[in-house]
Amino acid sequence: MNVKDNMQNFAINQALKYIEGNPEENLPKLMSLVDRFTPEGWYQSQ
């Protein structure tokens, strides 16, 4: 695995652990963070 793949795996695993801790409180916070780093309307259709 290259560095990019390792960083993506790490970030996803950390996000899942964060959500599992307190999903009702942490999921909106995580989605706010995702909104900052994704293009406008990126997941709007879902």
mmJSON file of the N, C-alpha and C atoms, coordinates in Angstrom:
{"data_MODEL":{"atom_site":{
"group_PDB":["ATOM","ATOM","ATOM","ATOM","ATOM","ATOM","ATOM","ATOM","ATOM","ATOM","ATOM","ATOM","ATOM","ATOM","ATOM","ATOM","ATOM","ATOM","ATOM","ATOM","ATOM","ATOM","ATOM","ATOM","ATOM","ATOM","ATOM","ATOM","ATOM","ATOM","ATOM","ATOM","ATOM","ATOM","ATOM","ATOM","ATOM","ATOM","ATOM","ATOM","ATOM","ATOM","ATOM","ATOM","ATOM","ATOM","ATOM","ATOM","ATOM","ATOM","ATOM","ATOM","ATOM","ATOM","ATOM","ATOM","ATOM","ATOM","ATOM","ATOM","ATOM","ATOM","ATOM","ATOM","ATOM","ATOM","ATOM","ATOM","ATOM","ATOM","ATOM","ATOM","ATOM","ATOM","ATOM","ATOM","ATOM","ATOM","ATOM","ATOM","ATOM","ATOM","ATOM","ATOM","ATOM","ATOM","ATOM","ATOM","ATOM","ATOM","ATOM","ATOM","ATOM","ATOM","ATOM","ATOM","ATOM","ATOM","ATOM","ATOM","ATOM","ATOM","ATOM","ATOM","ATOM","ATOM","ATOM","ATOM","ATOM","ATOM","ATOM","ATOM","ATOM","ATOM","ATOM","ATOM","ATOM","ATOM","ATOM","ATOM","ATOM","ATOM","ATOM","ATOM","ATOM","ATOM","ATOM","ATOM","ATOM","ATOM","ATOM","ATOM","ATOM","ATOM","ATOM","ATOM","ATOM","ATOM"],
"id":[1,2,3,4,5,6,7,8,9,10,11,12,13,14,15,16,17,18,19,20,21,22,23,24,25,26,27,28,29,30,31,32,33,34,35,36,37,38,39,40,41,42,43,44,45,46,47,48,49,50,51,52,53,54,55,56,57,58,59,60,61,62,63,64,65,66,67,68,69,70,71,72,73,74,75,76,77,78,79,80,81,82,83,84,85,86,87,88,89,90,91,92,93,94,95,96,97,98,99,100,101,102,103,104,105,106,107,108,109,110,111,112,113,114,115,116,117,118,119,120,121,122,123,124,125,126,127,128,129,130,131,132,133,134,135,136,137,138],
"type_symbol":["N","C","C","N","C","C","N","C","C","N","C","C","N","C","C","N","C","C","N","C","C","N","C","C","N","C","C","N","C","C","N","C","C","N","C","C","N","C","C","N","C","C","N","C","C","N","C","C","N","C","C","N","C","C","N","C","C","N","C","C","N","C","C","N","C","C","N","C","C","N","C","C","N","C","C","N","C","C","N","C","C","N","C","C","N","C","C","N","C","C","N","C","C","N","C","C","N","C","C","N","C","C","N","C","C","N","C","C","N","C","C","N","C","C","N","C","C","N","C","C","N","C","C","N","C","C","N","C","C","N","C","C","N","C","C","N","C","C"],
"label_atom_id":["N","CA","C","N","CA","C","N","CA","C","N","CA","C","N","CA","C","N","CA","C","N","CA","C","N","CA","C","N","CA","C","N","CA","C","N","CA","C","N","CA","C","N","CA","C","N","CA","C","N","CA","C","N","CA","C","N","CA","C","N","CA","C","N","CA","C","N","CA","C","N","CA","C","N","CA","C","N","CA","C","N","CA","C","N","CA","C","N","CA","C","N","CA","C","N","CA","C","N","CA","C","N","CA","C","N","CA","C","N","CA","C","N","CA","C","N","CA","C","N","CA","C","N","CA","C","N","CA","C","N","CA","C","N","CA","C","N","CA","C","N","CA","C","N","CA","C","N","CA","C","N","CA","C","N","CA","C","N","CA","C"],
"label_alt_id":[null,null,null,null,null,null,null,null,null,null,null,null,null,null,null,null,null,null,null,null,null,null,null,null,null,null,null,null,null,null,null,null,null,null,null,null,null,null,null,null,null,null,null,null,null,null,null,null,null,null,null,null,null,null,null,null,null,null,null,null,null,null,null,null,null,null,null,null,null,null,null,null,null,null,null,null,null,null,null,null,null,null,null,null,null,null,null,null,null,null,null,null,null,null,null,null,null,null,null,null,null,null,null,null,null,null,null,null,null,null,null,null,null,null,null,null,null,null,null,null,null,null,null,null,null,null,null,null,null,null,null,null,null,null,null,null,null,null],
"label_comp_id":["MET","MET","MET","ASN","ASN","ASN","VAL","VAL","VAL","LYS","LYS","LYS","ASP","ASP","ASP","ASN","ASN","ASN","MET","MET","MET","GLN","GLN","GLN","ASN","ASN","ASN","PHE","PHE","PHE","ALA","ALA","ALA","ILE","ILE","ILE","ASN","ASN","ASN","GLN","GLN","GLN","ALA","ALA","ALA","LEU","LEU","LEU","LYS","LYS","LYS","TYR","TYR","TYR","ILE","ILE","ILE","GLU","GLU","GLU","GLY","GLY","GLY","ASN","ASN","ASN","PRO","PRO","PRO","GLU","GLU","GLU","GLU","GLU","GLU","ASN","ASN","ASN","LEU","LEU","LEU","PRO","PRO","PRO","LYS","LYS","LYS","LEU","LEU","LEU","MET","MET","MET","SER","SER","SER","LEU","LEU","LEU","VAL","VAL","VAL","ASP","ASP","ASP","ARG","ARG","ARG","PHE","PHE","PHE","THR","THR","THR","PRO","PRO","PRO","GLU","GLU","GLU","GLY","GLY","GLY","TRP","TRP","TRP","TYR","TYR","TYR","GLN","GLN","GLN","SER","SER","SER","GLN","GLN","GLN"],
"label_asym_id":["A","A","A","A","A","A","A","A","A","A","A","A","A","A","A","A","A","A","A","A","A","A","A","A","A","A","A","A","A","A","A","A","A","A","A","A","A","A","A","A","A","A","A","A","A","A","A","A","A","A","A","A","A","A","A","A","A","A","A","A","A","A","A","A","A","A","A","A","A","A","A","A","A","A","A","A","A","A","A","A","A","A","A","A","A","A","A","A","A","A","A","A","A","A","A","A","A","A","A","A","A","A","A","A","A","A","A","A","A","A","A","A","A","A","A","A","A","A","A","A","A","A","A","A","A","A","A","A","A","A","A","A","A","A","A","A","A","A"],
"label_entity_id":["1","1","1","1","1","1","1","1","1","1","1","1","1","1","1","1","1","1","1","1","1","1","1","1","1","1","1","1","1","1","1","1","1","1","1","1","1","1","1","1","1","1","1","1","1","1","1","1","1","1","1","1","1","1","1","1","1","1","1","1","1","1","1","1","1","1","1","1","1","1","1","1","1","1","1","1","1","1","1","1","1","1","1","1","1","1","1","1","1","1","1","1","1","1","1","1","1","1","1","1","1","1","1","1","1","1","1","1","1","1","1","1","1","1","1","1","1","1","1","1","1","1","1","1","1","1","1","1","1","1","1","1","1","1","1","1","1","1"],
"label_seq_id":[1,1,1,2,2,2,3,3,3,4,4,4,5,5,5,6,6,6,7,7,7,8,8,8,9,9,9,10,10,10,11,11,11,12,12,12,13,13,13,14,14,14,15,15,15,16,16,16,17,17,17,18,18,18,19,19,19,20,20,20,21,21,21,22,22,22,23,23,23,24,24,24,25,25,25,26,26,26,27,27,27,28,28,28,29,29,29,30,30,30,31,31,31,32,32,32,33,33,33,34,34,34,35,35,35,36,36,36,37,37,37,38,38,38,39,39,39,40,40,40,41,41,41,42,42,42,43,43,43,44,44,44,45,45,45,46,46,46],
"pdbx_PDB_ins_code":[null,null,null,null,null,null,null,null,null,null,null,null,null,null,null,null,null,null,null,null,null,null,null,null,null,null,null,null,null,null,null,null,null,null,null,null,null,null,null,null,null,null,null,null,null,null,null,null,null,null,null,null,null,null,null,null,null,null,null,null,null,null,null,null,null,null,null,null,null,null,null,null,null,null,null,null,null,null,null,null,null,null,null,null,null,null,null,null,null,null,null,null,null,null,null,null,null,null,null,null,null,null,null,null,null,null,null,null,null,null,null,null,null,null,null,null,null,null,null,null,null,null,null,null,null,null,null,null,null,null,null,null,null,null,null,null,null,null],
"Cartn_x":[0.835,0.0,0.881,0.44,1.2,0.714,1.368,1.069,-0.365,-0.803,-2.164,-3.2,-3.051,-3.994,-3.973,-2.783,-2.669,-3.359,-3.196,-3.841,-5.359,-5.847,-7.295,-7.859,-7.192,-7.649,-7.654,-6.607,-6.531,-7.681,-7.917,-8.974,-10.343,-10.606,-11.904,-12.066,-11.024,-11.108,-11.32,-10.643,-10.829,-12.246,-12.764,-14.129,-15.142,-14.957,-15.884,-15.831,-14.639,-14.511,-15.186,-15.029,-15.632,-17.147,-17.702,-19.154,-19.667,-18.959,-19.398,-19.436,-18.62,-18.568,-19.878,-20.464,-21.737,-22.341,-23.029,-23.492,-24.405,-25.295,-26.244,-25.542,-24.495,-23.773,-22.661,-21.964,-20.771,-21.034,-22.101,-22.373,-22.587,-23.386,-23.514,-22.179,-21.349,-20.039,-19.163,-19.186,-18.384,-18.875,-20.178,-20.719,-20.379,-20.321,-19.907,-18.462,-17.621,-16.228,-16.129,-16.914,-16.931,-17.38,-18.369,-18.866,-17.777,-16.873,-15.803,-14.802,-14.628,-13.585,-14.088,-15.385,-15.922,-16.501,-16.538,-17.116,-18.605,-19.094,-20.506,-21.412,-22.4,-23.362,-22.814,-21.697,-21.032,-21.89,-22.598,-23.424,-24.901,-25.295,-26.648,-27.703,-27.406,-28.412,-28.715,-27.846,-28.113,-28.988],
"Cartn_y":[-1.182,0.0,1.247,2.243,3.486,4.397,5.515,6.429,6.953,7.283,7.814,6.796,5.543,4.499,4.321,4.347,4.212,5.359,6.571,7.73,7.655,7.225,7.091,6.033,4.901,3.846,4.336,5.048,5.585,6.557,7.462,8.458,7.805,6.816,6.129,5.374,4.691,3.957,4.9,6.04,7.013,7.579,7.857,8.384,7.369,6.12,5.088,4.946,4.991,4.925,6.128,7.294,8.522,8.425,7.909,7.763,6.744,5.635,4.584,5.066,6.041,6.544,7.162,7.993,8.653,9.096,8.195,8.493,9.713,9.912,11.02,12.382,12.472,13.736,13.87,12.783,12.858,12.802,12.183,12.096,13.474,14.362,15.706,16.461,16.288,16.94,16.402,15.101,14.486,14.92,14.987,15.421,16.884,17.706,19.095,19.162,18.308,18.238,17.768,16.776,16.275,17.382,18.151,19.252,20.268,20.484,21.461,20.998,19.683,19.164,18.56,18.567,18.011,19.127,18.907,19.924,20.129,21.294,21.64,20.638,20.096,19.175,17.793,17.425,16.157,14.937,14.945,13.806,14.191,15.225,15.763,14.767,13.996,13.094,11.915,11.638,10.539,11.034],
"Cartn_z":[0.0,0.0,0.0,-0.71,-0.703,0.429,0.578,1.68,1.589,0.385,0.219,0.693,0.303,0.722,2.237,2.826,4.277,5.003,4.498,5.131,4.999,3.853,3.671,4.607,4.716,5.627,7.075,7.457,8.808,9.081,8.139,8.317,8.423,7.603,7.645,8.956,9.385,10.651,11.826,11.833,12.908,12.892,11.721,11.613,12.134,11.798,12.28,13.791,14.371,15.83,16.486,15.859,16.379,16.367,15.286,15.18,16.185,16.337,17.257,18.709,19.053,20.426,20.864,20.042,20.344,19.013,18.314,16.955,16.838,17.784,17.686,17.745,18.519,18.648,17.608,17.315,16.486,14.985,14.555,13.121,12.496,13.09,12.505,12.457,13.485,13.492,12.363,12.17,11.115,9.738,9.55,8.258,7.986,9.017,8.849,8.366,8.91,8.478,7.031,6.666,5.291,4.339,4.742,3.909,3.591,4.529,4.301,3.246,3.088,2.215,0.91,0.681,-0.56,-1.421,-2.734,-3.622,-3.335,-3.656,-3.456,-4.178,-3.468,-4.069,-4.357,-3.758,-4.057,-3.727,-2.626,-2.247,-2.123,-2.78,-2.684,-3.158,-4.207,-4.77,-3.851,-2.885,-1.978,-0.886],
"occupancy":[1.0,1.0,1.0,1.0,1.0,1.0,1.0,1.0,1.0,1.0,1.0,1.0,1.0,1.0,1.0,1.0,1.0,1.0,1.0,1.0,1.0,1.0,1.0,1.0,1.0,1.0,1.0,1.0,1.0,1.0,1.0,1.0,1.0,1.0,1.0,1.0,1.0,1.0,1.0,1.0,1.0,1.0,1.0,1.0,1.0,1.0,1.0,1.0,1.0,1.0,1.0,1.0,1.0,1.0,1.0,1.0,1.0,1.0,1.0,1.0,1.0,1.0,1.0,1.0,1.0,1.0,1.0,1.0,1.0,1.0,1.0,1.0,1.0,1.0,1.0,1.0,1.0,1.0,1.0,1.0,1.0,1.0,1.0,1.0,1.0,1.0,1.0,1.0,1.0,1.0,1.0,1.0,1.0,1.0,1.0,1.0,1.0,1.0,1.0,1.0,1.0,1.0,1.0,1.0,1.0,1.0,1.0,1.0,1.0,1.0,1.0,1.0,1.0,1.0,1.0,1.0,1.0,1.0,1.0,1.0,1.0,1.0,1.0,1.0,1.0,1.0,1.0,1.0,1.0,1.0,1.0,1.0,1.0,1.0,1.0,1.0,1.0,1.0],
"B_iso_or_equiv":[0.0,0.0,0.0,0.0,0.0,0.0,0.0,0.0,0.0,0.0,0.0,0.0,0.0,0.0,0.0,0.0,0.0,0.0,0.0,0.0,0.0,0.0,0.0,0.0,0.0,0.0,0.0,0.0,0.0,0.0,0.0,0.0,0.0,0.0,0.0,0.0,0.0,0.0,0.0,0.0,0.0,0.0,0.0,0.0,0.0,0.0,0.0,0.0,0.0,0.0,0.0,0.0,0.0,0.0,0.0,0.0,0.0,0.0,0.0,0.0,0.0,0.0,0.0,0.0,0.0,0.0,0.0,0.0,0.0,0.0,0.0,0.0,0.0,0.0,0.0,0.0,0.0,0.0,0.0,0.0,0.0,0.0,0.0,0.0,0.0,0.0,0.0,0.0,0.0,0.0,0.0,0.0,0.0,0.0,0.0,0.0,0.0,0.0,0.0,0.0,0.0,0.0,0.0,0.0,0.0,0.0,0.0,0.0,0.0,0.0,0.0,0.0,0.0,0.0,0.0,0.0,0.0,0.0,0.0,0.0,0.0,0.0,0.0,0.0,0.0,0.0,0.0,0.0,0.0,0.0,0.0,0.0,0.0,0.0,0.0,0.0,0.0,0.0],
"pdbx_formal_charge":[null,null,null,null,null,null,null,null,null,null,null,null,null,null,null,null,null,null,null,null,null,null,null,null,null,null,null,null,null,null,null,null,null,null,null,null,null,null,null,null,null,null,null,null,null,null,null,null,null,null,null,null,null,null,null,null,null,null,null,null,null,null,null,null,null,null,null,null,null,null,null,null,null,null,null,null,null,null,null,null,null,null,null,null,null,null,null,null,null,null,null,null,null,null,null,null,null,null,null,null,null,null,null,null,null,null,null,null,null,null,null,null,null,null,null,null,null,null,null,null,null,null,null,null,null,null,null,null,null,null,null,null,null,null,null,null,null,null],
"auth_seq_id":[1,1,1,2,2,2,3,3,3,4,4,4,5,5,5,6,6,6,7,7,7,8,8,8,9,9,9,10,10,10,11,11,11,12,12,12,13,13,13,14,14,14,15,15,15,16,16,16,17,17,17,18,18,18,19,19,19,20,20,20,21,21,21,22,22,22,23,23,23,24,24,24,25,25,25,26,26,26,27,27,27,28,28,28,29,29,29,30,30,30,31,31,31,32,32,32,33,33,33,34,34,34,35,35,35,36,36,36,37,37,37,38,38,38,39,39,39,40,40,40,41,41,41,42,42,42,43,43,43,44,44,44,45,45,45,46,46,46],
"auth_comp_id":["MET","MET","MET","ASN","ASN","ASN","VAL","VAL","VAL","LYS","LYS","LYS","ASP","ASP","ASP","ASN","ASN","ASN","MET","MET","MET","GLN","GLN","GLN","ASN","ASN","ASN","PHE","PHE","PHE","ALA","ALA","ALA","ILE","ILE","ILE","ASN","ASN","ASN","GLN","GLN","GLN","ALA","ALA","ALA","LEU","LEU","LEU","LYS","LYS","LYS","TYR","TYR","TYR","ILE","ILE","ILE","GLU","GLU","GLU","GLY","GLY","GLY","ASN","ASN","ASN","PRO","PRO","PRO","GLU","GLU","GLU","GLU","GLU","GLU","ASN","ASN","ASN","LEU","LEU","LEU","PRO","PRO","PRO","LYS","LYS","LYS","LEU","LEU","LEU","MET","MET","MET","SER","SER","SER","LEU","LEU","LEU","VAL","VAL","VAL","ASP","ASP","ASP","ARG","ARG","ARG","PHE","PHE","PHE","THR","THR","THR","PRO","PRO","PRO","GLU","GLU","GLU","GLY","GLY","GLY","TRP","TRP","TRP","TYR","TYR","TYR","GLN","GLN","GLN","SER","SER","SER","GLN","GLN","GLN"],
"auth_asym_id":["A","A","A","A","A","A","A","A","A","A","A","A","A","A","A","A","A","A","A","A","A","A","A","A","A","A","A","A","A","A","A","A","A","A","A","A","A","A","A","A","A","A","A","A","A","A","A","A","A","A","A","A","A","A","A","A","A","A","A","A","A","A","A","A","A","A","A","A","A","A","A","A","A","A","A","A","A","A","A","A","A","A","A","A","A","A","A","A","A","A","A","A","A","A","A","A","A","A","A","A","A","A","A","A","A","A","A","A","A","A","A","A","A","A","A","A","A","A","A","A","A","A","A","A","A","A","A","A","A","A","A","A","A","A","A","A","A","A"],
"auth_atom_id":["N","CA","C","N","CA","C","N","CA","C","N","CA","C","N","CA","C","N","CA","C","N","CA","C","N","CA","C","N","CA","C","N","CA","C","N","CA","C","N","CA","C","N","CA","C","N","CA","C","N","CA","C","N","CA","C","N","CA","C","N","CA","C","N","CA","C","N","CA","C","N","CA","C","N","CA","C","N","CA","C","N","CA","C","N","CA","C","N","CA","C","N","CA","C","N","CA","C","N","CA","C","N","CA","C","N","CA","C","N","CA","C","N","CA","C","N","CA","C","N","CA","C","N","CA","C","N","CA","C","N","CA","C","N","CA","C","N","CA","C","N","CA","C","N","CA","C","N","CA","C","N","CA","C","N","CA","C","N","CA","C"],
"pdbx_PDB_model_num":[1,1,1,1,1,1,1,1,1,1,1,1,1,1,1,1,1,1,1,1,1,1,1,1,1,1,1,1,1,1,1,1,1,1,1,1,1,1,1,1,1,1,1,1,1,1,1,1,1,1,1,1,1,1,1,1,1,1,1,1,1,1,1,1,1,1,1,1,1,1,1,1,1,1,1,1,1,1,1,1,1,1,1,1,1,1,1,1,1,1,1,1,1,1,1,1,1,1,1,1,1,1,1,1,1,1,1,1,1,1,1,1,1,1,1,1,1,1,1,1,1,1,1,1,1,1,1,1,1,1,1,1,1,1,1,1,1,1]
}}}
